[in-house]
Amino acid sequence: MKSSSCNIPSPADRIKFGFIFVVINSLFISFSSGLFGLKNIFYSGLLQSWNSEQLFVFFSYSCGLFLIFAFVGGLLLFAVPILCNLKRLLLIACIFLDFIFLLFLLADSFVYPLYRTHLNLAMIQMTLLGGGRIVAFSSVMLSEIALMVLAVLIVSYFFTRFSFVLTRYKKSIFTLFAFVLMAFLASNLTYSWSFANFNNRLVSVFDKVPLARPLRMNTILQKYGLVDREAIDTRRVNLSEGGLMNYPLNPLNCSPDKDYNILFLFVDTLRYDMFTEEVMPNTWKFAQENVRFNNHYSNGNNTRHGIFSLFTGLPGKYWTSSLTTGTPGVLISALQKRNYEIGIFTGAPLNMPEFHKSIFSTVRDLKVYPRGNSSVESDAFAVEDFEKWQSRLKPDSRFFSFIFLDSVHGYQFPPGEKYEVFKPYWKSINHMELNNSFDPAPYLARYKNAVRYTDDLIQKVLDYLNDKNLLNNTIVVISSDHGDEFNDNKLNFWGHGGNFTDAQIKVPLVIHWPGKKSANVEYVTSHLDLVPTLLPEVLGCSNPTQDYSVGTSIWKEAGRRDWVYSTGWSRDAFVEPHRIVLINAAGALEFLDKTYRPTKDRTIPQWIRAANKRQNTPAVFIRGLKGKFKVC
């Protein structure tokens, strides 16, 4: 850097030079965010359906938001090298800042089109700290990632060098900077007005921008009579949470009833339509002799919220309060009150999500980390450890066990022809190849092979129970935490956590309950219904259901809801028989059909209106916020 523009003789000149340099760098990050955002909406299949107004709002908000992030970051990071005239340090600091921003935007541009969720801290934590057990990468995929990271570093370097030349064009640079800020302000005002007037076509645009926190001015607009407050409250659901857990509302009163053992046998990421004789022959045969629930849903499109609702009978929105207060699931509390032996055996770590600090926080001798170097090994060890643990129990003891198998989540199965049933299958998974035109058949075939392996493990557990004469006094629940999608609706959704279609939240459910005849149940059920079934009917808890759950007994058909509430990373939804009423991050309602496309039926469900008017619920578990959860 020998140009005269780098020769800064006085502190005042250095500050001027530094300011324009920060502005230039901010503009680079700003326009980069727009380009990566364009990739997001293109591969999400949204570009063709968006009009010019939506595109303007998207680019103006995205560019403005990252302009501010980069500008503030630049002022903080570049202050010392600019004031001290340390040109080489300035170069290194600038490369570092650009590299971090560009790497984040690049990663988000791959994550969002597949899962419709922006890159967040939880994803980064599971990827970097999961040891390949939560998020796995093939060697080909790792090579491509390494090349992209190198490319980002090279781009950051060359732009930084070029920025020194651009400092000569101060007037043009400041004009462009001011224009982006004005456009950003305009996009925020657009959001405020659109949110207050239920224009979801514009409100939903902001969900496509990572780290978005657009401006809302409902109070001001209501004050001057520009919008109707009652109309806003009708079309918005408040799912706020905070404070301390007051759960259950009253102490559990449980006395001996039917002393059954209880076994939850769950498969991570098992879709409802895998439950067939072809894919799961062992479990299918077992199901024909027991009760099958054909319209069963998880209350989360991810593991955290799906399993949380299963053990608590609460919506996933209460997860954070459970975690921060160490409040266990009410099912665990009731089991401990009845002196059940409790054994938890999983193929994945219990600290991602942090079940060891929430629903299982009071379980003694909890094994947080599974044995084995892969999901295949860990699942086999989980079954083996369950058998050893149960065999050591006293003959007169009652037990509860949760076996959570992980191989399907990782698409893994043992090598060899035994489990290579579905062919051809994708032998080396590379998520960077997934797009709307990718043929899902080989990917789905690999998934099915993993399911077939898990089916054998389920049979091994059932054989053990049968050999030990335990089936006559053991309730067995077979299900999953959520489903998995293979671009079922041609909207470029893959995996889970991205939407609330049946592919991602509808799961199989089979219950073996001693004394109950085999049956097919067609009415809608969900994980929320397990706790209010087991506590009164097995554990003898006399509390009203409203003390601990918003579900209802799974055997009760009369008066049952025909909708399910499900929680996601940044959105939630009421899933109806023919429609999905989506609740976006701002609490506004969006109306979609079952393929996740906008529907003409935009009528607000009567049960939402009634809930908002009553301002009370069967169960309120957050101290000091009674009446704020008004949907169940």
GUDREN-542431 format. One record per residue (C-alpha): residue in one letter; z, x, y. Coordinates in steps of 0.25 Angstrom, whole numbers, plus 5000, padded with zeros to 4 digits. Layout:
BEGIN
AZXY ...
***
This chain:
BEGIN
M500050005000 K499550095011 S498949995020 S499449975034 S499949845031 C501049905023 N501450005033 I502549925040 P503250015051 S504349915056 P505349815050 A504649705059 D503249735053 R503849745039 I504449605040 K503149545046 F502349615035 G503349575024 F503349425029 I501849415028 F501849485015 V502849385009 V501949275015 I500749325008 N501449344995 S502049204996 L500649144998 F500149224985 I501249154977 S501049024983 F499549014980 S499849074966 S500748954963 G499648864967 L498648934957 F499648924946 G499948784950 L498548754949 K498548804934 N499748714932 I499048584936 F497748624930 Y498248644916 S499248524917 G497948444918 L498348394932 L497248454941 Q496248344938 S497148234941 W497748284954 N497148254967 S497048344979 E498348294985 Q499048334973 L498448474972 F498748504987 V500248464985 F500348544973 F499748674979 S500448654992 Y501748634986 S501548744975 C501048854985 G502048814995 L503248824986 F502948954980 L502549014994 I503948984998 F504549044985 A503749164987 F503949185002 V505449175000 G505449264988 G504549364996 L505549365008 L506649394999 L506049494989 F505149575000 A506249585011 V506749725007 P505449795004 I504849735017 L505949775026 C506049915020 N504549935020 L504649955005 K503149925001 R503249964987 L504449874985 L503749764992 L502549774983 I503449764971 A504249644976 C503049574979 I502449594966 F503749554959 L503749424967 D502349384965 F502449414950 I503649324948 F503049204956 L501649224949 L502349234935 F503149114937 L501949034942 L501049084930 A502149054920 D502348914926 S500848894925 F500848904910 V502148824908 Y501848704917 P500548664911 L501148664897 Y502448604899 R502348534913 T503648604917 H503748724926 L504248854922 N505748854924 L507048934921 A507348874908 M505948904903 I506049044907 Q507349064901 M506849004887 T505649094888 L506349224891 L507649204884 G507249124872 G506849244864 G505549174860 R506349064854 I506148954865 V504849004870 A503949084861 F502749174865 S501649224856 S501149364857 V499849324863 M500549234873 L501449344877 S500249444879 E499649334888 I500949324896 A501049474898 L499649474903 M499849364913 V501149434918 L500349564920 A499349484928 V500349424937 L500949554940 I499549614943 V499249494952 S500549514959 Y500349664962 F498949644967 F499349534976 T500449604982 R499549724985 F498549624992 S499649565000 F499849685009 V498349665013 L498549515016 T499649545026 R498549575036 Y498249425036 K499449375042 K498949255050 S498149195038 I499349225028 F500349145037 T499349035039 L499249015024 F500749025022 A500948915032 F499948825026 V500548835012 L501948805018 M501348685025 A500648635013 F502048655005 L502748565015 A501648465014 S501748464999 N503248445000 L503148325010 T502048265001 Y503048274989 S504148204997 W503248095001 S502648074987 F504048084980 A504547974989 N503347884987 F503147904972 N501847984973 N502048054959 R500648114960 L501148204971 V502548214966 S502148264953 V501348374959 F502548454962 D503048454948 K501848544945 V502448654954 P503448744949 L504848754956 A504448634965 R505448564973 P504748484983 L505348414995 R505848274994 M506248185006 N506648055001 T507848045010 I507048065022 L505847975018 Q506847865015 K507647885028 Y506347855036 G505947745027 L504747815022 V505047785007 D505847684999 R507147744993 E507247634983 A505847654978 I506147804977 D507347784968 T506547684959 R505547784956 R506447904955 V507447934944 N508648024947 L509048114936 S509948204943 E511048274936 G512248364940 G513748384940 L514548384927 M514348314914 N515248194912 Y514748174898 P515048084890 L515547994900 N516847964892 P517448044881 L516848024867 N517647934858 C517147964844 S517747924831 P517347934816 D516147844813 K515047894803 D515248034799 Y513848084798 N513348224800 I512248234810 L511148334810 F510148344821 L508848414816 F507948434828 V506648514829 D506348574843 T504948524848 L504648424837 R503648314842 Y503748174837 D502348174830 M502648294821 F503548204813 T502548174803 E502448194788 E501348294790 V502148384800 M503548364795 P503548314781 N504948334778 T505548274790 W504548154789 K505048124775 F506448134779 A506148034791 Q505547934782 E506947914776 N507647904789 V507547844803 R506347894811 F506247874826 N504747864830 N504947854845 H506047954848 Y506048044860 S506748164865 N507448154879 G506848284883 N505548354882 N506248494880 T507348544871 R508448544882 H508348394885 G507948344872 I509148404864 F510148374876 S509848224875 L509948224860 F511448284861 T511848214873 G511248074874 L510948114888 P509648134896 G509148284898 K509548284913 Y510948304909 W510648434902 T511048524914 S512348464916 S512648474901 L512248624901 T513048654914 T514348584909 G514248624895 T514248474891 P513948454876 G513048344870 V513948224867 L513448224853 I514048364851 S515348314858 A515448194849 L515148274836 Q516248374840 K517248254843 R516948204829 N517148354824 Y515748374818 E515348504814 I514148544823 G513048644820 I511948674829 F510748754823 T509448784831 G508248864830 A508248894845 P509348944854 L510348844860 N510348914873 M508948874877 P509248764881 E510648784882 F511248684872 H512348784869 K512948754883 S512648604883 I512448504871 F513048604861 S514048674871 T515348634863 V514748664849 R515548774843 D514848894836 L513548854842 K512348954838 V511548964851 Y510549064845 P509849034832 R509649134821 G508249184818 N507049254826 S506149134827 S506248984827 V505748974812 E506949064808 S507948994817 D507648864812 A507748904798 F509148964801 A509548844809 V509348764796 E510048864788 D511248874797 F511348724797 E511448724782 K512448834782 W513348774793 Q513348634786 S513648694773 R514948754778 L515448634784 K516648564778 P516248444768 D516948344777 S516348384790 R515348314798 F514248394805 F513248384816 S512048484817 F510848514826 I509748584820 F508648614830 L507448684824 D506548764834 S505248804826 V504448694831 H504748724845 G504248864843 Y503048824834 Q503548914823 F503548904808 P503649014797 P502349084794 G501549044781 E500748934776 K501948844773 Y502048804788 E500648824792 V500348684789 F499548644802 K498348724804 P497748794812 Y498948824821 W499148904833 K499749034828 S500049104841 I500549014852 N500149044866 H500548944876 M499649004887 E498448944879 L498948804880 N498148714889 N497548574890 S496348614881 F497148694871 D496948634857 P498448604853 A498148584838 P498448724833 Y499748724842 L500148594836 A499848644822 R500848754824 Y501848664829 K501748574817 N501948694808 A503248724815 V503648574813 R503348594798 Y504248714797 T505348634804 D505148514795 D505448604783 L506748644790 I507148504793 Q506948474778 K507848594775 V508948534783 L508748394776 D508748454762 Y510048524766 L510648394770 N510148324758 D510648434748 K512048424754 N512048274754 L512248264769 L511148174772 N511948054769 N512948084780 T512048154790 I511248104801 V510048184803 V509248174816 I507848244816 S507148254829 S506748354841 D507048394855 H505648364860 G504248364856 D503048464859 E501648434865 F500348494862 N499548434874 D499548304867 N499148224880 K498148334885 L498948364897 N499248504893 F500648484889 W501148574878 G502548594872 H503648514878 G504448494891 G503248454898 N503148304897 F503748184891 T502648134882 D502948104867 A502448234863 Q503548304870 I504748214869 K504448114857 V505148174845 P505448134830 L506748074826 V507248054812 I508648014809 H509348014796 W510547924797 P511347894784 G511247754781 K510047724790 K508747674783 S507447744786 A506747684798 N505647704809 V506247684823 E505147654834 Y505947624846 V506147734856 T507347834854 S507747964860 H508648084859 L509648014868 D509847914857 L510448004847 V511848034853 P512147884856 T511847854841 L512647964835 L513947964844 P514247814841 E513647804827 V514047934820 L515147994829 G515847864832 C515847884847 S516247754853 N515847784868 P514747704874 T513447774873 Q513447774888 D514547874888 Y513647984882 S512147944881 V511047874887 G510447844874 T510647734864 S510847734849 I509547774842 W509747654832 K509747554843 E508347484846 A508847364855 G508847394870 R508247534868 R507447594879 D505947614877 W505947744885 V506547884884 Y507147974895 S506748124893 T507048244901 G506148364904 W506248494911 S505948444925 R505548294922 D506048184914 A505448054909 F505647914904 V504747904892 E504247754890 P503447704878 H502147714886 R502447794899 I503247914904 V504047894917 L504248044921 I505348084931 N504848204938 A505748314944 A505948234957 G506448114949 A505148034952 L504447944941 E503047974936 F502347884926 L501547944915 D500947884902 K501347944888 T500248054890 Y500948104902 R499848044912 P500047954924 T500147814920 K499847684928 D501147624924 R502047674935 T503047564934 I504547604935 P505247574922 Q506247454925 W507447534918 I507247644929 R507347544940 A508547484933 A509247614931 N509047654946 K509647524951 R510847524942 Q511147664945 N512047684933 T511747724918 P512347714905 A512747864906 V513047954917 F513548094914 I513448174926 R514748164934 G514548124948 L513148074946 K513347934940 G512147844942 K511147964944 F510547964930 K509947824931 V508847814920 C509547794906 
***
